[in-house]
Amino acid sequence: MQIVILKDATEVAEYGANLFVNQLQKKPASVLGLATGSTPVALYQNLIARNHAGDISFANAISFNLDEYLGLDGDHPQSYRYFMNQQLFNHIDIDINNTHVPPGNAADPIVACEVYEQQIAQAGGIDIQLLGIGRNGHIGFNEPSSGLTSRTRVKTLTKATIEDNARFFAEDEYQPHLSITMGIGTILDAKKVVLLATGENKAQAIKATVEGPLTAACPASVLQMHRNAVIVIDEAASSQLADVDFYKHIEAENQKLLARLARK
Ligand code: GLP
């Protein structure tokens, strides 16, 4: 894992956005894995700005989102489809038909999960997958105890996740307890994985992800098995890590190497 520790959320978003910019510049027809939650919003704003500036185009890109609430239509304001349209898709030159979010209103969700896996495979697999992280270490909606080779499926949310996400729902509004989520195996198949985390309340999950054992008790710890995973965090989210100086040293050396290679 590459551990990148930056000053604050703004730097985290910028660093993460640059990874997507590089990917799209290298391969305009990239398959992008996207995420919801509050953490990626600033990264999406960066990408919108870079799109408007003409640095990147999404015209040939295809996207797949990690997850969706089961039981919400795409036009429900709390659905992840609605979120993605509002936060990113409506502001960039992507063809909306090339954007995929698991269908929360599927008549047969089990079949819909299989179809989602097939669509990813038909697109050639995900080139770069963006992840946030739950306080309990979940990725997508793969809660603790999720199978480490699981595929896209229906998952029940933990009480903690329901409480964390309750802030987005009105008090008397129906809040789903089920989701469709890419599996951990689906995420591991992405060629590159970029996990962003900011703030003190993610510090424990980041500690377990980076320095804890590989365990289904912290689904994000599976990234220790990925050949190309980048963990981009701010100082606050790194506050429980034992080896901060070591990670910063490695990243400084990485950057020196990249600068040297760029000069050649
Ligand atoms: C939800 C999403 C996750 C996301 C998590 C953290 O549960 N399913 O993909 O990583 O929230 O969200 P936030 O970035 O708002 O802390």
Boltz pocket constraint, residues with backbone or C-beta under 6 A from the ligand:
constraints:
  - pocket:
      binder: B
      contacts: [[A, 35], [A, 36], [A, 37], [A, 38], [A, 39], [A, 40], [A, 66], [A, 67], [A, 131], [A, 132], [A, 133], [A, 134], [A, 135], [A, 138], [A, 139], [A, 140], [A, 141], [A, 161], [A, 165]]
      max_distance: 6.0
